[in-house]
Amino acid sequence: MAAEAQEGGLSFHPLQQFEVHPLFGDGPIHWYTITNATVWLLLAAVAVVIFFVVGSAGRKLIPSRMQSIGEMGYDFVHNMVVDVTGEDGAKYFPIVMTLFLTIVFSNLLGLLPGSFSPTSHIAVTAVLGIGVFLFVTLLGFWKHGFHFLGLFWMKDAPLALRPIIAVIEMISYFVRPVSHSIRLAGNVMAGHAVMKVFAAFAPMILVSGIGVLVTPASILAITAIYALEVLVAVIQAYVFTMLTCVYLKDALHPGH
Amino acid sequence: MATTTTTTEAATEVAHGAAKAGMPQLDPTHFANQIFWLVVTLLVIFFVLKLVALPRIAGTLAIRRGTIINDLAAAEELKQKVFAAEQAYNDALVSARAEAGKIVTAAKADIQADLNKAIAKADAQIAAKATESAGRIDEIRAGAQAAISEVAKDTAKELVSALGGTADARSITAAVTARLKG
């Protein structure tokens, strides 16, 4: 109300879009409650089914458009996994593919007007980031035992520097899940919030004379930011997946 | 005690209010919910991909790769065949040309032989005709000679008798023959 009064009729609620509320009724949110977040997460799963199961059903030699999208996504992630981790990383491809598709479809569906971005929530990305961290760490110890700690012990550094480097490497290793998850949530959230701020300026023309200038400028800005956000949605999914591959490579080949 | 409770309640309220007014992402009341549904979504997508989508796409891609390799091999084979066929065609063309050359030479030789024969025959005929004609000319010439001396003898006898003389045949013949030689 205060904001409205100050801005003379414009309402600024750039963070309202991130609120989680139950889809049915108005009760408390239990762990099983179906919320708007649930719907958009499950819609990402539906999108995966449409593009990768329905689309690939034709198995045509010359692919249809839908089939092509699925095959390009397959090739893209498969090549990424094999290029970064090597041939022995190929068996972790379904996991990496799951991460990539979950994030990319959540990001893109979240750009629909009135939708909800699950990836804008740190709770979601933290689970993804910590999940990847635990997975690659356990995989590293399972594959290499204590040799996995060689990851922190730089053999080509001077002996005197090695303990210091080991400490730095250790810190950077444990910061990985933090940066991994905050990068994704931060990017998605910031873009959506900026769009909402510009959107709040759009009805200025109804409020005051200066709106003649402000309204077209804000609509133009929304359009530009939206285009940028489509790019960010895909790039952040790519970055997350790529980093997962890099961490996986460290777990599979800790000696570089 | 009451103050502490009030303070705690107030702090909670403030924190909650801050979460409401501030970032909904930091409101821990729905973390469990989001994490649960995220895990559900991840499992659904993982099993859909693992069990259905990825094997199917991998199969399609493998079949396509196989088809492309086979097609390329077939194309290579056809190319070799075309090359061989072209080679054979060129060989056939060269040998046909050589054959044609031979036939032309043989035909020319035949024609030349026929021509030579015909020319020889014609020459022989011409020679025979010429000889025959020469004989006849000689005959005619001889006949004419005889006729001329006859006429000359008669004319001389008539002239002599017209002039009033009498001449014996022997002297006239001698005189005419002498004149004809001169």
Interface residues (C-beta under 8 A of the other chain):
Chain A: L15 F18 E19 V20 P28 I29 H30 W31 Y32 T33 T35 A37 T38 L41 L42 A44 A45 V48 V49 F52 V53 S56 A57 R59 K60 L61 P63 Q67 G70 E71 Y74 D75 F93 P94 I95 M97 T98 L99 L101 T102 P118 S120 H121 I122 A123 V124 V127 L128 A185 M189
Chain B: G22 M23 P24 Q25 L26 D27 T29 H30 F31 A32 N33 Q34 I35 F36 W37 L38 V39 V40 T41 L42 V44 I45 F46 V48 L49 K50 V52 A53 L54 R56 I57 A58 G59 T60 L61 I63 R64 T67
